[in-house]
Amino acid sequence: MARPDHDPAVGDPAPKHATMMSTHRSAILLLPLGLVVGVLPGCGRLEWNWNPAWWQRPRRIVRPAKVQPPANIPNKSEAPSPSEGENSAQRNSNATKTEPVQATSHLLSHVAIPPVPKTRPYYQLYLLSDKPSPGPQRGEAHVRLNRATAQPCARLLEMLYVPLGRSGSSQECYLIYEQREEFEAARTLAPLLDLKPDARATSTVGPEAAFKAGIAAMLWIIDQGAIVDRAVIDRCEHHLAEASQAAHLSRRKRWAAAVLGGRLLSDYRYNYGGARRDFNQALRLSKEGSIEAMTAQWWRADTFVQEGKTAQADAAYRTILRNNADQWPGSQIIARSKAILKQLSKNSH
């Protein structure tokens, strides 16, 4: 916090009126903090250590390059059998095991609190790994992860349901939402991402195994930083594409695989045309006017920004607002689309 100016005459006592002005100025400087705290009644354990501009990611400087695979990635001659590939993403070094999630209705068993009232200004979703889940608190949901690490899992989840912000540690990470429906959708999907990061699956048997292998590989990739073995990216892309096209897989899993596949192509291959094909697939798998459809439109618009195609980006963001602003007014996608359009308009003049 900025400090009030001091009397340059060191050692000379400040006049009485100067002391009063200094005190008054300090009170003014403290006022915005009081306002921030005041607008968040009943927000529970909200921790303001996250960056609200996290979504304005810089373009990667270090492109993925082929490096020596880690010791846990076998050569092709040592590739696991199809049955091993299917089960590798499900293994957990901990003794605790959970039953696989089969349907959205079962996902609610992972949530530590009852449905949250619609009147809250913020909804906090905590992902926890390697620690007991805290007791339920008002305005929060806790998803206990048994295989995945909290931070990479949260980073995947924010690609599927875009939050106001994300913060926390590798073992306890939280996402904040303003739109209640996005919060609810995120907390019911999170258990599907609870897989042990695994870069080894080279082949799978069936769409369910392809989905799990793709998610496990994506978690591994995110945790590696800027430089990732291209062979793992190839495998992840293949698994997610297979899952997104599988007619026998649930539409929600197919949609998630398509969105994550598009994000993989955009962030790690800079293949924006291919990414748009994945996002268009996600859009086809979504109900018109749904949050899932809006998310697919959002990332599709982002590819135009990354390519510097201003006119196409402008049209894409206007489509997002036209189709979704009335239905999801609290969504961060709506707020950011408005901000980006304003900036695009400013840059064009």
Secondary structure, 3 states (H helix, E strand, C coil): CCCCCCCCCCCCCCCHHHHHHHHHHHHHHHHHHHHHHHCCCCCCCCCCCCCCCCCCCCCCCCCCCCCCCCCCCCCHHHCCCHHHHHHHCCCCCCCCCCCCCCCHHHHHHHECCCCCCCCCCCEEEEEEECCCCCCCCCCEEEEEECCCCHHHHHHHHHHHCCCCEEEECCCEEEEEECCHHHHHHHHHHHHHHCCCCCCCCCCCCCHHHHHHHHHHHHHHHHCCCCCCCHHHHHHHHHHHHHHHHCCCCCHHHHHHHHHHHHHHHHHHHCCHHHHHHHHHHHHHCCCCCCHHHHHHHHHHHHHHHHHCCHHHHHHHHHHHHHHHCCCCCCCHHHHHHHHHHHHHHHHCC
